[in-house]
């Protein structure tokens, strides 16, 4: 069989290499979609109790509680100050077993790359999330409200924000 490198085969090889290179762009961390190099043992912890949520919106509460449980000392207690250091909205794709498969920033706090990395690290370390038994895989979207102290609340469970002067 003749396997010469014809112009057509070279073009095909170049397009495959380009596609593989582009697939890696924008994904510097442990899962696709990360903006930071944050890593964690994705899915390495014990599987928490299953979620019986029947919609992604209902699942938000279970996922947020799971993050709070894993980060008790980092949760801002009470109402947040009127001005926050960073606010970011992150979409997390979770498989049927609760493992994080990918992330997508809908609103990244790009002025605070350390917060982006810390949020991504927090999500990865919280994996696995409660398996969504009625949904299978699910996309959890939440807004992270970040105080300059490094403590946070999730919009789903927030205690609100103090009024500014």
WOPE-V330051 format. One record per residue. RES is the residue in one letter. OMEGA is omega in degrees with one decimal (999 if undefined). BURIAL is I if it has 16 or more other C-alpha atoms within 10 Angstrom, else O. D_CENTER is the distance of its C-alpha to the mean C-alpha in whole Angstrom. Layout:
((RES | OMEGA | BURIAL | D_CENTER) (RES | OMEGA | BURIAL | D_CENTER))
This chain:
((X | -177.2 | O | 49) (X | -177.9 | O | 48) (X | 178.8 | O | 45) (X | 176.6 | O | 46) (X | 177.6 | O | 43) (X | 177.0 | O | 44) (X | 179.5 | O | 42) (X | 179.0 | O | 41) (X | 176.5 | O | 39) (X | 178.9 | O | 38) (X | 178.4 | O | 36) (X | 178.8 | O | 35) (X | 179.3 | O | 34) (X | -179.5 | O | 32) (X | 177.1 | O | 30) (X | 178.9 | O | 29) (X | 179.4 | O | 28) (X | -179.9 | O | 27) (X | 178.6 | O | 24) (X | 178.8 | O | 23) (X | -179.6 | O | 23) (X | 179.2 | O | 21) (X | 179.4 | O | 18) (X | -178.5 | O | 17) (X | 178.6 | O | 17) (X | -179.5 | O | 14) (X | -174.2 | I | 12) (X | -172.9 | O | 13) (X | -174.8 | I | 11) (X | -179.8 | I | 11) (X | 178.9 | I | 9) (X | 175.3 | I | 10) (X | 179.3 | I | 8) (X | 175.2 | I | 8) (X | -178.8 | I | 10) (X | 175.6 | I | 11) (X | -179.6 | O | 13) (X | 178.5 | I | 11) (X | 178.2 | I | 11) (X | 177.7 | I | 12) (X | -175.8 | O | 14) (X | 177.5 | I | 11) (X | -174.6 | I | 13) (X | -176.8 | O | 16) (X | 177.4 | O | 17) (X | 179.8 | O | 19) (X | 179.7 | O | 18) (X | 177.4 | O | 18) (X | -177.0 | O | 20) (X | 174.9 | O | 19) (X | 176.7 | I | 18) (X | -179.9 | O | 21) (X | -179.3 | I | 19) (X | 176.5 | O | 21) (X | 177.7 | O | 18) (X | 178.8 | O | 15) (X | 178.3 | O | 16) (X | -180.0 | O | 18) (X | -179.6 | I | 15) (X | -177.7 | I | 13) (X | 179.8 | I | 15) (X | 179.5 | I | 15) (X | 179.7 | I | 11) (X | 177.6 | I | 12) (X | 179.0 | I | 15) (X | 178.1 | I | 13) (X | 179.3 | I | 11) (X | -179.7 | I | 15) (X | -178.4 | O | 17) (X | -174.6 | I | 15) (X | -174.5 | O | 15) (X | -176.1 | O | 19) (X | -176.9 | O | 20) (X | -179.1 | O | 17) (X | 178.5 | I | 17) (X | -179.2 | I | 20) (X | 178.0 | O | 23) (X | -179.7 | O | 24) (X | 178.1 | O | 24) (X | 176.8 | I | 22) (X | -177.6 | O | 25) (X | 178.7 | O | 25) (X | 179.9 | O | 24) (X | 178.2 | O | 20) (X | -177.6 | I | 19) (X | 174.5 | I | 16) (X | 179.6 | I | 14) (X | 177.0 | I | 11) (X | -175.0 | I | 9) (X | 175.0 | I | 6) (X | -178.6 | I | 6) (X | 177.8 | I | 4) (X | -173.9 | I | 7) (X | -179.3 | I | 9) (X | -175.4 | I | 13) (X | 178.7 | I | 16) (X | 178.5 | I | 16) (X | -177.8 | I | 13) (X | 177.8 | I | 11) (X | 179.7 | I | 8) (X | 179.4 | I | 9) (X | 176.9 | I | 7) (X | 176.1 | I | 4) (X | 178.7 | I | 7) (X | 173.2 | I | 8) (X | 175.9 | O | 11) (X | -178.9 | O | 12) (X | 175.9 | I | 11) (X | -172.3 | I | 13) (X | 175.9 | O | 15) (X | -177.1 | O | 18) (X | -177.5 | O | 16) (X | 178.0 | O | 14) (X | 177.2 | O | 15) (X | 175.8 | I | 12) (X | -179.3 | I | 10) (X | -177.9 | I | 10) (X | 176.9 | O | 10) (X | 178.9 | I | 7) (X | 177.9 | I | 5) (X | -180.0 | I | 9) (X | 178.4 | I | 8) (X | -178.9 | I | 5) (X | -179.6 | I | 7) (X | 179.6 | I | 11) (X | -179.7 | I | 10) (X | 8.8 | I | 10) (X | 176.0 | I | 12) (X | 177.6 | I | 11) (X | 177.9 | I | 15) (X | 179.8 | I | 16) (X | -171.4 | I | 16) (X | -179.6 | I | 20) (X | -175.5 | O | 21) (X | -171.2 | I | 19) (X | 176.6 | O | 18) (X | -176.2 | I | 14) (X | 173.9 | I | 12) (X | 178.9 | I | 10) (X | 178.1 | I | 8) (X | 178.4 | I | 8) (X | 177.6 | I | 9) (X | -179.1 | I | 11) (X | -179.5 | I | 11) (X | -166.9 | I | 14) (X | 177.6 | I | 15) (X | -179.4 | I | 19) (X | 177.6 | O | 21) (X | -176.5 | O | 21) (X | 176.5 | O | 18) (X | -174.3 | I | 17) (X | 166.6 | I | 15) (X | 172.2 | I | 15) (X | -177.7 | I | 13) (X | -179.6 | I | 15) (X | -176.3 | I | 15) (X | -174.4 | O | 17) (X | 174.7 | I | 18) (X | 177.5 | O | 22) (X | -176.0 | O | 22) (X | 177.1 | O | 24) (X | 177.0 | O | 27) (X | 177.0 | O | 29) (X | 179.5 | O | 30) (X | 999 | O | 34))
